Amino acid sequence: MLYATGDTHGNFTRLLPEYFPEQAEMTKDDYVLICGDFGGVWDGSSKERRTLDRLEALPFTILFVSGNHENFDLLARYPTERWNGGMVQRIRPHILHLLRGQVFEINGYSFFTMGGASSHDIADGVLNPAAPDFEEQYWAMRSMGAQFRVNHRSWWKQELPSAEEYAEARRNLDRVNWEVDYIVTHCAPSSIVDTLGNGHYDHDRLTDFLEEVNQRTKFHYWMFGHYHDNQKVRDRHILLWEQIVQVI
């Protein structure tokens, strides 16, 4: 079995047995896939390590793609390895980060993964913690209710893919002739962004690349998060947040 859900942001209550009773029939050969903003590798604290240990103790394997709210400095410390045809980082033996631009074979189905997104909550800027007036800027913006983040503390430029990750994605899609069963991303292709935001969400290099994938790739379903809602946007494009749905 494979289930999918949306952004968790480090809060994994929905995966507990009382909220997700289906796990009583699951084993480590079954999966729950989180469509970005996993947030379980955020501050490296002892509390966070205990949370990861509790997730590891659940009866299923957790898979996730990166969102925009991840600590990419901490994630970069984990080595990469090949798993089911694509590259992953193993956070715990049964908690795997599915890297960008990969094609995986899972339980007889193919999955293309491309995490990342542009943050919507930085309209008022990203602060440099090394600036001499950082504390003054920080508290002034907090007092105004500004939308801002702090570089390498709550925002990372790696929220969007690198040129190498786009190239990797194209190589792997070429390898499978741009045909997969499922696509898993954090943000949506540009045409879906337009539908969701009624023209108020901006396009960027990633949404435009995903639109190319949308137009060129043969697939059954596309699952994504990021926009904090649960809905079928089109027949094959599924936006997930707190809902957990069975995929296979």
C-alpha positions in Angstrom: 0.0 0.0 0.0 1.0 3.6 -0.5 -0.8 6.6 1.0 -0.1 10.2 0.4 -0.6 13.4 2.4 0.4 17.1 2.2 2.6 19.4 4.2 3.4 18.3 7.8 5.7 21.1 8.9 7.1 19.0 11.6 3.7 18.1 13.1 3.0 14.4 12.5 -0.1 14.0 14.6 -2.1 12.9 11.6 0.2 9.8 11.3 -0.7 8.5 14.8 -2.8 5.3 15.0 -5.8 7.1 16.4 -6.0 9.4 13.3 -4.6 6.9 10.7 -6.1 3.6 11.8 -5.3 2.0 8.4 -1.7 1.5 9.6 -2.9 -1.5 11.6 -2.7 -3.5 8.4 0.6 -1.9 7.2 4.2 -3.1 7.3 7.5 -1.4 6.5 6.9 -2.5 2.9 4.0 0.0 2.8 4.5 3.7 2.5 3.2 7.1 3.5 4.4 9.8 1.1 4.5 13.4 2.2 4.3 16.0 -0.6 6.9 18.5 0.7 7.3 20.7 3.8 8.2 17.6 5.8 9.8 19.8 8.5 11.2 16.9 10.4 14.8 17.9 9.8 14.6 21.5 11.0 16.7 22.4 14.1 18.6 19.2 15.0 17.4 19.3 18.6 17.1 16.4 20.9 13.3 16.8 20.8 13.5 16.6 17.0 15.6 13.4 17.2 13.0 11.9 19.5 10.3 12.8 17.1 12.1 11.1 14.2 12.7 8.0 16.4 8.9 7.9 17.1 8.2 8.1 13.3 10.7 5.3 12.7 8.8 3.2 15.2 5.5 3.4 13.2 4.7 0.3 11.2 5.2 1.9 7.7 8.0 3.6 5.8 7.8 7.4 5.4 8.8 9.0 2.1 9.0 12.7 1.4 10.0 15.2 -1.2 11.4 18.6 -0.1 9.2 21.6 0.2 10.3 25.2 0.6 10.2 25.1 4.4 13.0 22.6 5.1 16.4 23.1 6.7 18.5 22.5 3.6 21.8 23.0 5.6 20.9 20.0 7.9 19.5 17.9 5.0 22.8 18.4 3.1 24.6 16.5 5.9 22.9 13.2 5.1 24.6 11.0 2.5 22.8 10.0 -0.7 22.3 6.5 -1.8 20.4 4.7 -4.6 17.0 3.2 -3.7 14.4 1.7 -6.0 16.0 3.3 -9.0 16.5 6.8 -7.7 18.6 8.8 -5.3 17.5 9.3 -1.7 18.8 10.5 1.7 18.0 8.1 4.5 17.0 10.2 7.6 16.2 7.0 9.5 16.2 3.5 8.2 12.5 3.9 7.2 12.3 7.7 6.6 13.6 8.6 3.2 14.0 11.9 1.4 13.3 11.4 -2.3 15.6 13.7 -4.1 14.7 16.0 -7.0 14.5 14.9 -10.6 14.4 11.2 -9.8 12.3 8.3 -11.1 11.5 5.5 -8.6 9.9 2.1 -8.9 7.7 1.5 -5.9 5.5 -1.6 -5.6 5.4 -1.9 -9.4 4.6 1.7 -10.2 6.9 4.5 -11.4 7.1 7.9 -9.6 8.8 11.1 -10.8 9.8 13.4 -7.9 10.6 17.1 -8.0 10.5 18.8 -4.6 10.9 22.5 -4.0 8.8 25.7 -4.2 9.0 29.5 -3.9 8.1 30.8 -0.4 5.0 32.9 -0.3 5.8 34.4 3.1 8.8 36.5 2.3 7.0 39.5 0.8 8.9 41.8 3.2 12.2 40.3 2.6 14.8 37.8 3.9 17.0 39.1 6.8 20.7 38.5 7.0 21.5 37.3 10.6 25.1 38.6 10.2 24.0 42.2 9.6 25.0 44.5 12.5 21.4 45.8 12.9 19.8 42.3 12.6 18.1 42.3 16.0 16.7 45.8 15.4 15.4 44.8 12.0 14.0 41.5 13.3 12.0 42.9 16.1 10.8 45.9 14.0 9.4 43.5 11.4 7.9 41.3 14.0 6.1 44.2 15.6 4.7 45.2 12.2 3.5 41.7 11.5 5.7 41.6 8.4 6.1 38.6 6.2 9.8 37.8 6.4 12.2 35.0 7.0 15.8 34.7 8.2 18.6 33.4 5.9 19.8 30.0 6.9 17.5 30.0 9.9 14.0 29.9 8.3 14.8 30.4 4.6 17.2 28.8 2.2 17.9 29.6 -1.5 17.9 25.8 -2.0 14.1 25.9 -1.8 14.2 26.0 -5.6 16.1 23.4 -7.6 19.6 24.0 -9.0 20.6 23.9 -12.6 22.0 20.4 -11.9 18.7 19.2 -10.5 16.8 20.3 -13.5 19.4 18.6 -15.7 19.0 15.4 -13.6 15.2 15.6 -14.0 15.5 15.8 -17.8 17.9 13.0 -18.0 15.7 10.7 -16.0 12.6 11.6 -17.8 14.4 11.0 -21.1 15.4 7.6 -19.8 11.7 6.6 -19.3 10.5 8.4 -22.4 8.6 11.0 -20.3 6.2 8.4 -19.1 5.5 7.5 -15.4 2.6 6.4 -13.4 2.7 9.2 -10.7 4.3 12.6 -10.4 5.0 13.9 -6.8 6.0 17.5 -6.3 5.5 20.3 -3.7 4.4 23.1 -5.9 2.2 22.8 -9.0 2.8 23.5 -12.7 2.0 27.0 -13.9 -1.4 26.2 -15.4 -2.5 24.6 -12.1 -1.1 27.6 -10.2 -3.2 29.9 -12.3 -6.3 27.8 -11.5 -5.6 27.7 -7.8 -4.7 31.4 -7.5 -7.1 33.0 -10.0 -4.0 34.7 -11.5 -2.7 35.9 -8.1 0.1 33.3 -7.8 3.4 34.1 -9.6 5.1 31.7 -12.0 8.8 30.9 -11.5 11.4 28.7 -13.1 10.1 25.7 -11.2 6.4 26.1 -12.0 7.3 26.7 -15.7 9.5 23.5 -15.7 6.7 21.6 -14.1 4.3 22.9 -16.8 6.7 21.5 -19.4 6.5 18.2 -17.5 2.7 18.5 -17.4 2.5 19.0 -21.1 5.1 16.4 -22.2 4.7 13.5 -19.7 2.2 10.6 -19.9 1.1 10.0 -16.3 -1.9 8.8 -14.3 -2.0 11.2 -11.3 0.0 14.2 -10.1 0.1 14.8 -6.3 1.3 18.0 -4.7 1.1 20.1 -1.6 2.2 23.7 -0.7 -1.2 25.5 -1.1 -2.7 24.3 2.2 -6.0 22.8 0.8 -7.4 19.4 -0.1 -9.0 19.3 -3.6 -8.9 17.7 -7.0 -7.9 20.6 -9.2 -8.3 18.7 -12.4 -9.1 15.1 -13.1 -5.4 14.1 -12.6 -4.0 16.8 -10.3 -4.5 16.2 -6.6 -3.7 18.9 -4.1 -3.1 17.5 -0.6 -2.8 19.1 2.8 -4.1 17.3 5.9 -6.0 14.6 4.2 -4.4 11.1 3.8 -5.4 9.3 0.6 -4.6 5.8 -0.6 -2.8 5.9 -3.9 -2.0 2.2 -4.5 
